[in-house]
Amino acid sequence: MRNITLIGFYFIFNCLFSQDCETGYTEINELCFHEGDLRVLQKLIDNSYQSGIDLGCEEWDPYCGSPNPFMDADDSWMWVVVDSTYFEWPGVQNGIVEPLELGLQEWNNGRLTTLMCGAYIYCQLSGPIPEEVNQLTEIETLRLEGNYLSGFIPETLCDLQLEEADYLQFDLTANLLCPPYPECSGEGNDFWYQDTSSCTDIGDVNFDYSINIQDIIQLIRFIIDIETPDYQQAIASDFNSDGFFDVLDVIQIVELIIN
């Protein structure tokens, strides 16, 4: 086991050798990390900061926030395994959680193979799971249970082909995620649970917890390309669940409002 600070790690390896990374990889402390994997980690962090979730934090609590600000502390206990070598990876204390500070990670040949951000690790992630999650093409273990993740689970998650029946490999339980759930979500396992009290109905395109004329107007703007919906809006717009948002969804929402 090694306890190497980021600064110490940098200078030790800088004296011994330098390493050039291949295209598509970025160098951090003389190690190469896949840019696509780092982008997904950054998106998880960004979505958490942007979610605006209220955790009732007190100013004196260094562990309260989304994501957990303690991961950026210099005494953080998070670690990173790179090509079977274990490094304690304390934060840089710049006030922002960075991709390699997020949870417990394992990397092989520059690719992220394990992300442990579940229960008892206290990453405290919130907001939606990024649609770009399918860029984690080498991921083998993805533990995100016990966070505050919300919204709809992107279908792109299924591209990872994780074993949803094995909660030690893949787990999304105990979040705030909303139905409909993709088949690969793990919904069918014995431990599945989501707090859906903050979820809205399909058809509530503007997420104001009411289906009304405003949703029809917003949906029409999507249909005629005045605006481009994000993934969450696209799911909410598909009222008849046929995989598309179009005039048929408008008609059915109108019928719902009238009746």
C-alpha positions in Angstrom: 0.0 0.0 0.0 1.3 3.4 -0.9 0.4 6.8 0.6 1.5 9.3 -2.0 0.1 12.7 -2.3 -0.6 14.1 -5.7 2.3 16.5 -5.6 4.7 13.9 -4.2 3.5 11.4 -6.8 4.2 13.9 -9.6 7.7 14.7 -8.6 8.8 11.1 -8.0 7.7 9.9 -11.4 8.8 13.1 -13.1 12.3 12.3 -12.0 12.2 8.7 -13.0 10.6 8.8 -16.4 8.1 10.6 -18.6 5.2 9.0 -20.4 3.5 10.2 -23.6 -0.2 9.3 -23.9 -1.9 8.1 -27.0 -4.5 10.2 -28.8 -7.7 10.1 -26.8 -5.9 9.9 -23.5 -4.8 12.6 -21.1 -1.8 12.6 -18.8 -2.4 13.2 -15.1 0.6 12.7 -12.8 2.5 10.7 -15.4 -0.4 8.3 -15.9 -2.7 8.1 -18.9 -6.5 8.2 -18.5 -9.1 7.8 -21.3 -10.7 11.2 -22.0 -14.1 9.7 -22.6 -14.1 8.0 -19.2 -13.0 11.2 -17.5 -15.8 13.1 -19.3 -18.4 10.7 -17.9 -17.0 11.2 -14.4 -17.0 14.9 -14.9 -20.7 14.8 -16.1 -21.7 12.9 -13.0 -20.0 15.7 -10.9 -21.5 18.5 -13.0 -25.0 17.1 -12.8 -24.7 16.9 -9.0 -23.6 20.5 -8.7 -26.3 21.6 -11.1 -29.1 19.6 -9.4 -29.7 22.2 -6.7 -30.7 19.4 -4.2 -31.1 20.6 -0.7 -29.5 18.2 1.8 -30.0 20.6 4.8 -26.3 21.2 5.1 -24.8 23.1 8.0 -21.8 25.4 7.4 -19.7 23.4 9.8 -20.3 20.0 8.1 -17.5 19.2 5.7 -19.2 16.0 4.5 -22.5 17.6 3.4 -23.1 18.5 -0.2 -23.6 17.0 -3.6 -21.2 15.8 -4.6 -19.6 15.1 -1.2 -17.1 18.0 -0.7 -14.9 15.8 1.5 -13.7 14.0 -1.6 -11.7 17.1 -2.4 -10.1 17.3 1.1 -6.5 16.5 1.6 -7.4 13.9 4.2 -10.0 12.2 1.9 -9.8 8.4 2.2 -10.8 7.8 -1.4 -8.3 5.7 -3.5 -7.5 4.9 -7.1 -6.0 1.6 -8.4 -4.1 2.0 -11.7 -2.9 -1.2 -13.4 -3.1 -3.1 -10.1 -1.1 -0.5 -8.2 -3.0 1.1 -5.2 -2.7 4.8 -4.6 -4.4 6.8 -1.9 -5.6 9.8 -3.8 -6.3 12.8 -1.5 -8.1 15.8 -2.9 -6.3 19.0 -4.0 -8.6 21.2 -1.9 -9.6 23.6 -4.6 -13.2 23.5 -3.5 -14.4 21.4 -6.5 -14.6 17.6 -6.7 -12.6 16.5 -9.7 -13.0 13.2 -11.8 -10.2 11.2 -10.1 -11.4 12.3 -6.6 -14.8 10.7 -7.2 -15.4 7.6 -5.1 -13.2 4.5 -5.4 -11.9 3.8 -8.9 -9.9 1.1 -10.8 -8.2 1.8 -14.1 -6.5 -0.7 -16.5 -4.6 0.3 -19.5 -6.0 3.8 -19.1 -9.6 2.7 -19.0 -12.0 2.9 -16.1 -13.1 -0.6 -15.1 -14.5 0.0 -11.6 -16.5 3.0 -10.1 -17.6 2.5 -6.5 -19.8 5.4 -5.5 -22.5 3.5 -3.6 -23.6 3.0 -0.1 -21.0 3.7 2.7 -18.8 5.5 0.2 -20.9 8.6 0.4 -20.3 10.2 -3.0 -23.8 11.9 -2.6 -24.4 12.2 -6.3 -27.5 13.8 -7.5 -29.2 14.8 -10.8 -29.6 12.5 -13.8 -27.3 9.7 -14.9 -25.6 11.1 -18.0 -26.7 9.8 -21.3 -23.0 9.5 -22.2 -22.6 6.7 -19.6 -22.2 4.3 -22.5 -18.8 5.7 -23.2 -17.5 3.6 -20.2 -17.0 0.7 -22.6 -14.6 -1.1 -20.3 -16.5 -0.7 -17.1 -17.0 -4.0 -15.2 -18.3 -2.7 -11.8 -20.6 0.3 -11.5 -22.0 0.9 -8.0 -24.2 4.0 -7.6 -26.7 2.8 -5.0 -27.7 5.0 -2.1 -27.2 8.4 -3.8 -29.7 11.0 -4.8 -29.7 10.3 -8.6 -32.9 11.4 -10.1 -34.8 11.7 -13.4 -35.0 8.9 -16.1 -32.4 6.3 -16.5 -30.9 6.6 -20.0 -31.3 3.6 -22.3 -27.6 4.0 -23.2 -26.8 2.4 -19.9 -27.9 -0.9 -21.4 -25.0 -0.6 -23.9 -22.6 -1.5 -21.0 -24.2 -5.0 -20.7 -23.5 -5.1 -17.0 -25.0 -8.0 -15.0 -28.0 -6.4 -13.4 -28.8 -9.5 -11.3 -25.4 -9.1 -9.5 -25.7 -6.2 -7.2 -22.0 -6.4 -6.3 -21.2 -5.6 -9.9 -24.0 -3.2 -10.8 -26.4 -1.4 -8.5 -28.7 1.7 -8.8 -31.0 1.0 -5.9 -32.0 3.5 -3.2 -31.9 6.6 -5.5 -34.6 9.0 -6.7 -34.8 7.5 -10.2 -38.1 7.6 -12.1 -40.0 5.1 -14.2 -40.2 3.9 -16.9 -37.0 2.0 -16.2 -35.0 0.3 -19.0 -34.7 -3.4 -18.9 -31.1 -3.3 -17.8 -31.7 -1.1 -14.8 -31.9 -3.9 -12.2 -35.6 -3.2 -11.5 -36.3 -6.9 -11.3 -33.8 -7.8 -8.6 -34.8 -8.4 -5.0 -33.1 -5.3 -3.6 -34.6 -2.8 -6.1 -36.0 0.3 -4.5 -36.4 3.9 -5.6 -37.9 6.9 -3.9 -40.3 8.1 -6.6 -42.0 10.8 -4.4 -40.5 13.5 -6.5 -41.1 11.9 -9.9 -43.6 13.5 -12.3 -45.8 11.8 -14.9 -44.9 11.2 -18.5 -46.4 14.1 -20.4 -45.2 16.7 -17.9 -42.7 18.0 -20.4 -41.7 21.1 -18.4 -41.5 19.2 -15.1 -43.8 21.5 -13.2 -45.8 18.5 -11.7 -48.8 19.3 -13.8 -49.9 18.3 -17.3 -51.4 21.3 -19.0 -51.4 23.5 -22.1 -47.8 24.6 -21.2 -46.6 21.1 -21.8 -48.4 21.0 -25.2 -46.7 24.2 -26.3 -43.3 22.9 -25.2 -43.8 19.6 -27.0 -44.8 21.4 -30.2 -41.6 23.4 -30.0 -39.7 20.2 -29.8 -41.6 18.7 -32.7 -41.1 21.6 -35.1 -37.4 21.9 -34.0 -37.6 25.3 -32.4 -35.9 23.7 -29.4 -34.0 20.4 -29.0 -35.0 18.4 -26.0 -32.4 16.8 -23.8 -32.8 13.1 -22.9 -35.0 13.8 -19.8 -37.3 16.0 -21.8 -37.5 13.5 -24.7 -38.7 10.7 -22.4 -41.3 13.0 -20.8 -42.5 14.0 -24.2 -43.2 10.4 -25.4 -46.6 10.2 -23.9 -47.7 7.1 -25.7 -44.4 5.3 -25.2 -43.8 4.5 -28.8 -40.2 5.6 -28.8 -41.0 9.0 -30.5 -42.4 12.3 -29.6 -44.8 13.6 -32.4 -48.3 14.8 -33.1 -49.8 11.6 -31.7 -48.4 12.5 -28.3 -49.9 16.0 -28.6 -53.3 14.5 -29.4 -53.2 12.2 -26.4 -52.1 14.9 -24.0 -54.9 17.1 -25.3 -57.4 14.3 -24.7 -56.1 13.8 -21.2 -56.5 17.5 -20.3 -60.0 17.7 -21.8 -61.2 14.6 -20.0 
